[in-house]
Amino acid sequence: METQSLDGVVRVPVARLSSLYRGVARAHGADADEQAIFADCLLRADFRGHSTQGVGLLAYLDELFEGGTMRFGGKLSILRESASAAALDGGGNSGHVNATRAMRLAIAKAKETGIGYVTVRNTGDCGMAANYSVQAVEAGLVGIAMATGPVLVAPWGGREAQFCTNPISLAVPAGAREPIVIDMATSAESMGSTVLAARDGRRLSGRHVVTADGEYTDDASRVILDVLDRESKMAGALLPAGPKGFGMVLMVEILSALLSGERWGPEAADTAGGADRADKKRGRSAHYAHALIAIAPDHFMPRAPFLAAVDRMIETLTASPPAKGFAAVRLPGQGTRAREADYRANGVPVRPEAWAQVARVVAARGIAAP
């Protein structure tokens, strides 16, 4: 049973959420393996505290499937391949499915050669990038995942959206400690965090959005037009985190969208893989591409000393004295195990408006009401 707090947040049992995720995938034609991948990826985002990439993303993903922007059952085909690299065409399939299968290939290559680098074009929204870097960690490897998608972010110094938020994740296995997991949009704010700020009437931590007339501001409500839409139409654009952040946005764009052939080059313009699957509802272009990288530490140094060194780095940094205003030095990924244990025991917290959106989706798909 779901429980509700005084602020309206619902605690949903993990088994219930997993069943709903699988049901939505099944309603859009997913087979059993695709259903499992889809549900596992959304739940992993929920467990990591990124609900805007989990339960809060479900309504938008349902919209993409319903509109034909992506689908289940598409064929993942190899365009080019070598011992340590591959370029794949995703067949317009679910981004969660394509990125998971591409990372599996990268892991297999890394175990043989030390590194596996796999790009995917003609794919769909893959949600949280850490889904795929963590899959590499679970195989004992270092994982890197990058992705592009709807055009939301202006170049630094500009006002017109040219890039997605271009997320990147790096995950590193440890010995006795939790893995280090960096997961972030390379824009100053993710789309989800910007919409939530506008919804809650909060200022952003800096001037991270630009209005249609070119003013940089910390007021998300001046740019976000529908605070209940996870991918709201905008009167303006998101911004990189300054010039260095713009460099990160460009890096992800080059290593995924450009290198895969999804966007920018003459090949992309002449193939289905480079088709602009524009979001007509919100009036923006969309080019979905992924880059999945796995690195085998034992091709560089023995495994045991590597894991011990990661543990030592974590212990040294977290034991260092905190600055004023901070309780402790924390590393990315720290606390995930405790959060997941809490959510498995007590249910995943879901904001009331997100739960209402889930209810509408499952009703439209003929799934048992949440």
C-alpha positions in Angstrom: 0.0 0.0 0.0 1.1 3.6 -0.7 1.5 5.9 2.3 1.2 9.7 2.2 2.9 12.3 4.3 1.5 15.6 5.5 3.1 17.4 2.5 1.4 15.1 0.1 4.4 13.1 -0.9 3.5 9.4 -1.5 5.7 6.5 -0.6 5.2 3.9 -3.3 6.4 0.3 -2.8 9.2 -0.7 -5.1 7.4 -3.7 -6.4 4.4 -1.5 -7.3 6.5 1.0 -9.2 8.4 -1.8 -11.0 5.0 -3.3 -12.1 3.8 0.1 -13.3 7.0 0.7 -15.3 6.8 -2.7 -16.9 3.1 -2.2 -17.6 3.7 1.0 -19.5 6.5 -0.6 -21.5 4.3 -3.6 -22.3 1.5 -1.3 -23.4 3.9 0.1 -26.0 5.0 -3.3 -27.3 8.0 -4.1 -25.2 9.0 -7.8 -24.9 10.0 -9.2 -21.5 13.6 -8.2 -21.7 12.8 -4.7 -22.8 10.3 -4.4 -20.0 12.9 -5.5 -17.4 15.5 -3.0 -18.8 13.1 -0.1 -18.9 11.8 -0.7 -15.3 15.3 -1.3 -13.9 16.6 1.9 -15.4 13.8 4.0 -14.0 14.0 2.4 -10.6 17.8 3.0 -10.5 17.1 6.7 -11.0 14.5 6.7 -8.2 17.0 4.9 -5.9 19.7 7.5 -6.6 17.3 10.3 -5.7 16.9 11.4 -9.3 13.1 11.1 -9.5 13.0 13.5 -12.5 14.8 10.7 -14.4 12.6 8.0 -12.8 9.0 8.2 -11.8 8.9 11.9 -12.8 10.0 11.0 -16.4 7.4 8.4 -17.0 4.7 10.7 -18.5 7.2 12.2 -20.9 8.5 8.8 -22.0 4.9 7.6 -22.5 4.4 10.7 -24.8 7.5 9.8 -26.8 6.3 6.3 -27.4 2.8 7.4 -28.2 4.1 9.9 -30.7 6.5 7.5 -32.4 9.6 9.4 -31.4 10.9 6.1 -30.1 9.6 2.6 -29.8 10.2 -0.9 -28.5 11.2 -3.7 -30.7 13.7 -1.8 -32.9 16.8 -3.5 -34.2 20.2 -2.4 -32.8 22.5 -2.9 -35.7 26.3 -2.5 -36.1 27.5 0.1 -38.6 31.2 -0.2 -37.9 33.2 -2.3 -35.4 36.7 -3.1 -34.3 38.1 -4.9 -31.3 37.6 -2.0 -28.9 35.0 0.2 -30.6 31.6 0.0 -32.4 29.2 2.5 -34.0 25.6 1.3 -33.7 22.2 2.3 -35.2 19.5 2.1 -32.6 16.6 1.5 -35.0 14.6 4.2 -33.2 14.3 2.0 -30.2 14.0 3.0 -26.5 17.0 4.8 -25.3 17.1 2.9 -22.1 17.2 -0.4 -24.0 19.7 0.7 -26.6 22.1 2.3 -24.1 22.0 -0.8 -21.8 22.7 -3.1 -24.7 25.5 -0.8 -26.0 27.1 -0.8 -22.6 27.0 -4.5 -22.5 29.0 -4.5 -25.8 31.4 -1.9 -24.4 31.9 -4.1 -21.3 32.7 -7.2 -23.4 35.2 -5.3 -25.5 36.9 -3.7 -22.4 37.4 -7.1 -20.8 39.2 -8.2 -24.0 41.1 -5.1 -24.9 41.2 -2.8 -21.9 38.6 -0.4 -23.2 35.3 -0.5 -25.1 33.8 2.6 -26.7 30.4 2.3 -28.3 28.3 5.0 -29.9 24.6 4.8 -30.8 22.6 7.0 -33.2 19.0 6.9 -34.2 17.9 6.1 -30.6 15.7 7.6 -27.9 15.8 9.3 -24.5 17.9 7.1 -22.2 17.1 8.9 -18.9 19.8 9.0 -16.2 23.3 8.6 -17.6 24.4 6.8 -14.4 22.3 3.9 -15.3 24.9 2.8 -17.8 28.1 3.8 -16.0 27.0 1.9 -13.0 26.3 -1.2 -15.1 30.1 -1.1 -15.9 30.9 -0.9 -12.2 28.7 -3.9 -11.5 31.0 -5.8 -14.0 34.1 -4.6 -12.1 35.0 -1.9 -14.6 35.1 1.9 -14.8 32.1 3.2 -16.8 31.4 6.5 -18.7 28.1 7.3 -20.3 27.1 10.4 -22.3 24.0 11.3 -24.2 22.3 14.0 -26.3 18.6 14.7 -27.0 16.2 17.6 -27.3 17.8 21.0 -27.9 17.5 23.0 -24.7 20.8 24.7 -24.0 22.3 27.9 -25.5 26.1 28.2 -26.1 27.8 30.4 -23.5 27.4 33.9 -24.7 24.4 33.1 -26.8 20.6 33.0 -26.3 19.3 30.4 -28.7 19.2 26.7 -27.7 21.6 24.5 -29.7 22.4 21.6 -27.4 20.7 19.1 -25.1 21.7 19.2 -21.4 24.2 16.6 -22.5 24.5 14.5 -19.4 27.6 12.6 -18.5 28.3 10.0 -15.8 31.6 8.5 -14.6 31.4 5.5 -12.2 34.4 4.0 -10.5 34.4 0.7 -8.5 35.8 0.7 -5.0 36.8 -2.0 -2.6 35.0 -1.8 0.7 33.6 1.7 0.0 30.7 2.7 -2.2 31.6 3.3 -5.8 32.3 6.9 -6.9 29.4 7.9 -9.2 29.5 11.3 -10.9 26.2 12.0 -12.7 25.4 15.4 -14.0 24.0 17.5 -16.8 26.8 19.5 -18.4 24.5 22.5 -18.5 24.4 24.5 -15.3 21.0 23.0 -14.4 19.2 20.0 -15.6 15.8 20.4 -17.3 14.2 18.6 -14.4 15.7 20.8 -11.7 14.9 24.0 -13.7 11.2 23.0 -14.0 11.0 22.0 -10.3 12.5 25.4 -9.3 9.9 27.2 -11.4 7.2 24.9 -10.0 8.2 25.6 -6.4 8.9 29.3 -6.9 12.6 29.0 -6.0 15.5 30.9 -7.5 18.2 29.0 -9.2 21.7 29.0 -7.6 22.9 31.3 -10.3 22.0 33.0 -13.6 21.5 29.6 -15.3 18.8 30.4 -17.8 18.5 33.0 -20.6 15.3 34.7 -21.5 14.0 35.0 -25.1 15.3 38.6 -25.2 18.8 37.5 -24.1 18.9 38.3 -20.4 20.8 35.8 -18.2 18.7 35.3 -15.0 18.3 33.0 -11.9 14.5 33.2 -12.3 13.4 29.9 -13.9 9.8 31.1 -14.1 10.7 33.6 -16.7 11.7 30.8 -19.1 9.6 27.8 -18.1 6.1 28.1 -19.6 4.4 25.0 -18.1 5.6 24.1 -14.6 3.8 20.8 -14.6 5.5 19.6 -17.8 8.8 17.8 -17.1 10.0 19.0 -20.6 8.2 22.3 -20.6 8.2 24.6 -23.6 10.6 27.5 -22.9 10.7 31.2 -23.6 14.5 31.2 -23.8 17.0 28.4 -23.0 19.1 26.8 -20.3 22.7 27.8 -20.0 26.1 26.1 -19.5 28.0 26.7 -16.3 30.1 29.5 -17.8 32.9 29.0 -20.3 34.2 25.8 -18.7 30.8 24.4 -18.5 30.3 25.2 -22.2 33.5 23.1 -22.9 31.8 20.2 -21.1 28.7 20.6 -23.2 30.8 20.6 -26.4 32.8 17.6 -25.3 29.7 15.4 -24.8 28.2 16.7 -28.1 31.3 15.8 -30.0 31.8 12.4 -28.4 28.2 11.3 -28.8 26.1 13.2 -31.3 28.9 14.1 -33.8 31.0 10.9 -33.5 28.0 8.6 -33.8 26.9 10.4 -37.0 23.7 11.5 -35.4 24.2 15.2 -36.0 26.4 17.9 -37.5 28.1 16.0 -40.3 27.2 15.4 -43.9 26.6 11.7 -43.2 24.0 12.5 -40.6 22.2 14.8 -43.0 21.9 12.0 -45.6 20.7 9.1 -43.3 17.8 8.2 -41.1 20.2 8.0 -38.3 20.6 11.8 -38.4 16.9 12.6 -38.7 15.7 15.5 -36.5 12.8 13.9 -34.5 11.5 17.3 -33.5 9.3 17.8 -30.5 6.5 19.6 -32.3 4.5 20.1 -29.1 7.3 22.2 -27.6 8.8 23.5 -30.8 12.3 22.1 -30.5 14.7 19.9 -32.4 15.8 16.6 -31.0 18.8 14.5 -31.9 19.2 11.4 -29.6 22.7 9.8 -29.4 24.7 7.9 -26.8 28.3 7.2 -26.0 29.1 4.3 -23.7 32.6 3.6 -22.5 34.0 0.8 -20.3 37.5 0.6 -19.0 39.1 -2.4 -17.4 41.5 -1.3 -14.6 43.3 -4.6 -14.7 44.7 -3.8 -18.1 46.5 -0.8 -16.4 47.3 -2.1 -13.0 46.5 -5.2 -10.8 42.9 -5.1 -9.7 43.4 -5.4 -5.9 45.8 -2.4 -5.7 43.5 -0.3 -7.9 40.5 -0.9 -5.6 42.6 -0.3 -2.5 43.8 3.0 -4.1 40.2 4.1 -4.8 39.2 3.3 -1.2 42.2 5.2 0.1 41.3 8.2 -2.0 37.7 8.1 -0.7 38.8 7.7 3.0 41.4 10.5 2.7 39.0 13.0 1.1 36.0 12.3 3.4 38.2 12.5 6.5 39.5 15.9 5.5 38.2 18.8 7.7 35.1 20.5 6.3 34.9 24.2 5.5 32.5 26.5 7.4 28.9 25.8 6.5 29.6 22.2 5.6 29.1 19.1 7.8 31.5 16.9 5.9 33.3 16.3 2.7 31.1 14.0 0.6 31.9 12.3 -2.7 29.5 11.8 -5.6 27.5 8.6 -5.0 28.0 8.5 -1.3 24.9 7.5 0.6 23.2 5.7 -2.3 23.2 2.4 -0.6 21.5 3.8 2.5 18.9 5.6 0.4 18.1 2.5 -1.7 17.7 0.4 1.5 15.3 3.0 2.9 13.3 3.1 -0.3 13.1 -0.7 -0.6 11.9 -0.9 3.0 9.6 2.1 3.1 8.7 2.9 -0.5 10.0 5.4 -3.1 8.9 9.0 -2.3 6.9 10.6 -5.1 5.7 14.1 -5.3 1.9 14.4 -5.5 1.8 16.0 -9.0 4.2 13.3 -10.3 1.9 10.6 -8.9 -1.1 12.3 -10.5 0.7 12.2 -13.9 1.5 8.5 -13.4 -2.2 7.9 -12.7 -3.2 9.5 -16.0 -0.6 7.5 -17.9 -1.7 4.1 -16.5 -5.4 5.0 -17.0 -4.6 5.8 -20.7 -2.7 2.6 -21.2 -5.3 0.4 -19.4 -3.1 -0.6 -16.6 -4.4 -1.2 -13.0 -4.7 2.2 -11.2 -1.7 3.1 -9.0 
